[in-house]
Amino acid sequence: MSKAEGLGDLLEGEAVPGAGQDVVALYREPYGPVRLCSAAGLRGVTLEEFGPVSEPVPYRGRKGIITYWPVATREQTVVCGSLRQWRLAVELDFEPAWAAFSAGPVELRWRAGGRLRRWRPDFLARTAEGVREVLVLKPAGRESLPAVRLEVLEEVAGAAGWRVRQVREPSGLRVRNLGWLAGYRFPAGDEEGQEQALLEAFREPAGLRAGVAASGLDELTGLDLAYRMLWQRRLLFDIAHPLLPDAVAWTA
């Protein structure tokens, strides 16, 4: 019997003492079967490149929406089970500090209080430096996860070699700005000459429309390209201000 098969006894066995003991993990490799392993068996597994264990469903008793997020820099689609996850996916896709990420690619199972507990942390991500992190959204109005989940997560992360990061749901003007820019996150064709014209036009800070006019491009073409370059961070702007056509931008 394999180690993974032996651990499966937990799913049907008696309760174990302590919330974080004898945790098992389930994940699915691309186009492969669901695999079962110990927390230590997750070390080195590229979960940030995998899809969810199974298709997410809206939260029980609440309205929800499933979104499919094509990542800008990878041939990967991240499946988000809530708008909270979607907002964080946009943030992760925009920030160059994250090289890869996936929503809910692992399910943790353990027994506590005589019951089987199941939980999927929100995201597994890999930083540009190659460090894997598990990211979880803080519950609304709270500063931390429930103690039991945090105990389990920290135990699993320690065995798997992950860092744990609790984050707030992105909100406010930043979310609206990134949501707008995300529609321009994919290249539209060979624009090298036009891009250079915009880079020159924004050497000094200027409103978007003014900079486009100075570049010699027509307004619609120039604004579309400027938004793509803002997403790519080749042009910069103050994300704390509304991203209107006259928002000030400058060359990175």
Solvent accessible surface area in square Angstrom, and as a share of the most:
residue,aa,sasa,rsa
1,M,189,0.84
2,S,58,0.37
3,K,147,0.62
4,A,33,0.26
5,E,108,0.48
6,G,26,0.25
7,L,45,0.23
8,G,19,0.18
9,D,96,0.50
10,L,18,0.09
11,L,34,0.17
12,E,153,0.69
13,G,32,0.31
14,E,152,0.68
15,A,47,0.36
16,V,27,0.16
17,P,103,0.65
18,G,40,0.38
19,A,14,0.11
20,G,0,0.00
21,Q,88,0.39
22,D,84,0.44
23,V,8,0.05
24,V,0,0.00
25,A,1,0.01
26,L,18,0.09
27,Y,17,0.06
28,R,89,0.33
29,E,57,0.26
30,P,73,0.46
31,Y,231,0.88
32,G,19,0.19
33,P,84,0.53
34,V,58,0.34
35,R,107,0.39
36,L,36,0.18
37,C,20,0.12
38,S,18,0.12
39,A,12,0.09
40,A,58,0.45
41,G,38,0.36
42,L,0,0.00
43,R,147,0.54
44,G,50,0.48
45,V,27,0.15
46,T,45,0.26
47,L,1,0.00
48,E,0,0.00
49,E,62,0.28
50,F,20,0.09
51,G,31,0.30
52,P,22,0.14
53,V,8,0.05
54,S,52,0.33
55,E,98,0.44
56,P,26,0.16
57,V,117,0.67
58,P,57,0.36
59,Y,109,0.41
60,R,238,0.87
61,G,85,0.81
62,R,173,0.63
63,K,207,0.88
64,G,41,0.39
65,I,83,0.42
66,I,45,0.23
67,T,26,0.15
68,Y,123,0.47
69,W,17,0.06
70,P,58,0.37
71,V,6,0.03
72,A,23,0.18
73,T,113,0.66
74,R,77,0.28
75,E,188,0.84
76,Q,27,0.12
77,T,67,0.39
78,V,2,0.01
79,V,18,0.11
80,C,0,0.00
81,G,10,0.10
82,S,9,0.06
83,L,78,0.39
84,R,66,0.24
85,Q,22,0.10
86,W,59,0.21
87,R,68,0.25
88,L,7,0.04
89,A,0,0.00
90,V,5,0.03
91,E,28,0.13
92,L,4,0.02
93,D,16,0.08
94,F,17,0.07
95,E,42,0.19
96,P,91,0.57
97,A,57,0.44
98,W,38,0.13
99,A,40,0.31
100,A,0,0.00
101,F,5,0.02
102,S,2,0.01
103,A,2,0.02
104,G,7,0.07
105,P,0,0.00
106,V,0,0.00
107,E,12,0.05
108,L,0,0.00
109,R,35,0.13
110,W,6,0.02
111,R,33,0.12
112,A,16,0.12
113,G,75,0.72
114,G,48,0.46
115,R,151,0.55
116,L,45,0.23
117,R,80,0.29
118,R,131,0.48
119,W,26,0.09
120,R,72,0.26
121,P,0,0.00
122,D,21,0.11
123,F,0,0.00
124,L,0,0.00
125,A,0,0.00
126,R,50,0.18
127,T,11,0.06
128,A,64,0.50
129,E,145,0.65
130,G,44,0.42
131,V,50,0.29
132,R,45,0.16
133,E,3,0.01
134,V,0,0.00
135,L,2,0.01
136,V,1,0.00
137,L,8,0.04
138,K,37,0.16
139,P,35,0.22
140,A,93,0.72
141,G,83,0.79
142,R,141,0.52
143,E,127,0.57
144,S,42,0.27
145,L,15,0.08
146,P,57,0.36
147,A,82,0.64
148,V,71,0.41
149,R,92,0.34
150,L,38,0.19
151,E,87,0.39
152,V,0,0.00
153,L,0,0.00
154,E,95,0.42
155,E,75,0.34
156,V,1,0.00
157,A,3,0.02
158,G,55,0.53
159,A,34,0.27
160,A,3,0.03
161,G,41,0.39
162,W,18,0.06
163,R,123,0.45
164,V,50,0.29
165,R,98,0.36
166,Q,47,0.21
167,V,27,0.16
168,R,110,0.40
169,E,51,0.23
170,P,20,0.12
171,S,82,0.53
172,G,39,0.38
173,L,46,0.23
174,R,78,0.28
175,V,25,0.14
176,R,156,0.57
177,N,6,0.03
178,L,3,0.02
179,G,29,0.28
180,W,129,0.45
181,L,0,0.00
182,A,3,0.02
183,G,66,0.63
184,Y,45,0.17
185,R,26,0.09
186,F,89,0.37
187,P,99,0.62
188,A,71,0.55
189,G,51,0.49
190,D,140,0.73
191,E,25,0.11
192,E,135,0.61
193,G,58,0.56
194,Q,65,0.29
195,E,29,0.13
196,Q,87,0.39
197,A,30,0.23
198,L,0,0.00
199,L,21,0.10
200,E,94,0.42
201,A,24,0.19
202,F,0,0.00
203,R,130,0.48
204,E,129,0.58
205,P,83,0.52
206,A,26,0.20
207,G,17,0.16
208,L,1,0.00
209,R,101,0.37
210,A,61,0.47
211,G,1,0.01
212,V,2,0.01
213,A,74,0.57
214,A,79,0.62
215,S,23,0.15
216,G,68,0.65
217,L,34,0.17
218,D,88,0.46
219,E,90,0.40
220,L,140,0.70
221,T,53,0.31
222,G,0,0.00
223,L,19,0.09
224,D,58,0.30
225,L,2,0.01
226,A,0,0.00
227,Y,11,0.04
228,R,26,0.09
229,M,0,0.00
230,L,2,0.01
231,W,13,0.05
232,Q,70,0.31
233,R,76,0.28
234,R,86,0.31
235,L,0,0.00
236,L,60,0.30
237,F,25,0.10
238,D,67,0.35
239,I,36,0.18
240,A,72,0.56
241,H,110,0.49
242,P,66,0.42
243,L,17,0.09
244,L,109,0.54
245,P,49,0.31
246,D,83,0.43
247,A,17,0.13
248,V,76,0.44
249,A,1,0.00
250,W,81,0.29
251,T,23,0.14
252,A,80,0.62
